[in-house]
Amino acid sequence: MPKFKIDIAMNLIENLKWRYAAKAYSTLKVTEEKVDQILEAINLSASSCGLQSYRIFVVSNPEIQKKLGADSYNGQISSCSHLLVFAAFNDVTPAYIDDYMTMTEKQRGLDAGALSGFRNGLHAYFGAINAEQKILWAAKQAYIALGTALIAAAELKVDATPIEGFNASIIDAVLGLKEKGLHSAVILALGYRDLEKDYMATMKKVRLPIDEMITKVY
């Protein structure tokens, strides 16, 4: 493997060793350039069937953040620089599938209808599962994107805290998600760690030994 590729890989590992779920944030703001890079990484994230069955809401307004953090023990919601709300679809409709396939054909320079077989397969799959299964499926895709966002933030040396401890009904209401056919699946706080207030900032990262975590089956 060329040296520069090894260096990139090593930098990634070192940045992942650096990252942790920040417990307290300073008042330092993340630049819009870095936020936009994280958002672009999310947009490039893997998603099942490529359907991107979620949307991202970026909040950097202290008053709105305070509302979103109501009834939550996670103070990072209101104190972070930017809060990303990963809002998953409540349904994967035939119309959305059709529109997405049409967009894919155009972006790839394909003839109209070239993806009809794929389109029909998606219609059949989503037509056969119930509403609860569709919601769960969409939420899982949002979590894949969350993982991408965490890695992107670490690469940019931006602290990030993934959060499930929030009142979904409050977030959905404040952001009007139900009216948009969405629900809050998970949220991500972005900012910079407060070294004085965060008791975890200087703690050693704890992980299982690799040979206990990983089983190679060749």
Disulfide bonds with the S-S distance in Angstrom:
none
